[in-house]
Amino acid sequence: MGRSRLFKVLVIILSVLLAGLIIVVGVTYISHRVKSGQEDARLKELGYYHPVDVGDHTINLAKFGKTDGKHTIVSIAGLGLGDNSVSQRKMTSILEEDNLVVFADCAGHGLSGDTDHEMTLEFIVEDYRTALHNDGINGPYILMAHSLGGAYATYWESMYPDEVEGVILIDGTELYETVCSYIPYTKPGLGDKWFALMTKLGFTRGKIRELFGLYPTGYSEEEQMLGDALTLRTLDSIAPVSESGLVANNAQGAFKSIVTNDIPKIYICATTEKHIEIVQAYMDKLGNARIVYLPGSHMIFEQRPDECGQIINEFISELK
């Protein structure tokens, strides 16, 4: 076989492979977009979709319960959790009876728009405050934060105490001077952008439950589907990667910002690996805080939603 003929054969083979690749990508993307459209329509129908403009992106505020309720509870998710508004609803059902519960998605999470701005502590909290203000949801608020979200709630109530009437930390990250110092500062790289692109094209969809698991028994298939959809929307964004790279900066910054005050606070301690002496010191520094033990997983609001909701409801009923 001559060189020219060999070259032609190679060109044909490569052309066929490229065409096959284009077909696979196209079919996967179209299928993903169709399913995403159906999921988005259902989320809108159920009241989860409510984007609020905050500048170069939007913050989604999913509102449930009584608009003119006794209190306004703002739910702040932990690191990278975009399905907060679905996964916490079993816990908040009792709270929604008399209060307005607002699930605020951080930029790039869930139904919020993405941004290439660095996800610093100050930027995240200002996003929340701006979205609430722009949507006409006025304080004072009860901040209900899970995991790393507790750092944002801590900064918020220390910097703007007049906006906060209570703080609920659900197995929150225990803050101290060198917290998370083992996590290096990083910026989103090419690998992160490639993964986001692959998710946008639909190649992560089939692996989502393998990567993140299923909700505990008691959640419906539709709730699982909606949670998966919100997680996929989070994975195709860059802002969550920026937040992950700033964990140490944000957690330590929140600790340094603490101004001891009399705002009532409760810490629901679930995981046994928590260093309780550190948690107690953290609560002492915050002021007017108490710890309640509810053994279980870090996602205690999924594992024991009724008990978690009851603890929070009793705490709220004690507020003046």
Secondary structure by P-SEA (a helix, b strand, c coil): ccaaaaaaaaaaaaaaaaaaaaaaaaaaaaaaaaaaaaaaaaaaaaccbbbbbcccbbbbbbccccccccbbbbbbbcccccccccccccccccccccbbbbbccccccccbbbbcccccaaaaaaaaaaaaaaaccccccbbbbcccaaaaaaaaaaaccccccbbbbccccccccccccccccccccaaaaaaaaaaaacccccccccccccccccccaaaaaaaaaaaaaaaacaaaaaaaaaaaaaaaaaaaaccccccbbbbbccccccaaaaaaaaaaaaccbbbbbbbcccccccccaaaaaaaaaaaaaacc
